Amino acid sequence: MNKYTKIETIYERDMNGTKKLIEGRFRDETVAFLKDCLWVGTEKVDGTNIGVVWDGHRVSFQGRTERAQIPTNLLNKLNELFGGDTNEEIFEQMFGEKDVVLYGEGYGNKIQKVGSLYSDDVSFILFDVYLPESNLWLKRTAVEEIALALGIKAVPVVFNGTLDEAVEFVKCKPLSHIAEKPLVMEGIVCRPYVDVLTRTGERIVVKIKVRDFE
């Protein structure tokens, strides 16, 4: 099972009882070094992490962990979106026999407390694509092209700027671009405009959540 990258919160938390974020005290030294560079933020969807796995021959689905149970209504939707001969041919055309994992969020009715505000139905939205054999994460343009080919949505880009500007953006409690009913975004996920790795080879990705600044 290929687990998705754990996305860290942007700042450290106070250890003296308040548990609040300490603004300006970054958890990662590389993030701190890059804070004034251009970052791209996509909407963080409040749902359940789903991996759509192509093993070179067939499609299967995984949750965040091996023990995670995918809700029946969501599993039915995933089979509708990715099952069948036509989708199999699309995967073959795009990836051949290469292993690939499409990471996204299952969201909608009865998924998390705010699920019904996103939609009365359930669905899947794509945010990353990973090729395990080459340990390669595809660029945003490729993610969008794959989403288009499969007839699914990709998480929208909602922010461009520095990390300080990203924090101010989140503090304004922007509304979701995905939800069908008025809903404040859960937050944003930010990456440097150009992909950067830490000295241990991990991708630089941070999350900034609205509730952390309320």
Secondary structure by P-SEA (a helix, b strand, c coil): ccccccccccccccccccccccccccccaaaaaacccbbbbcccccbbbbbbcccccbbbbbcccccccccaaaaaaaaaacccaaaaaaaaaccccbbbbbbbbbcccccccccccccccccccccccccccccccccaaaaaaaaaaaccccccccccccaaaaaaaaaaccccccccccccccbbbbbccccccccccccbbbbbbccccc
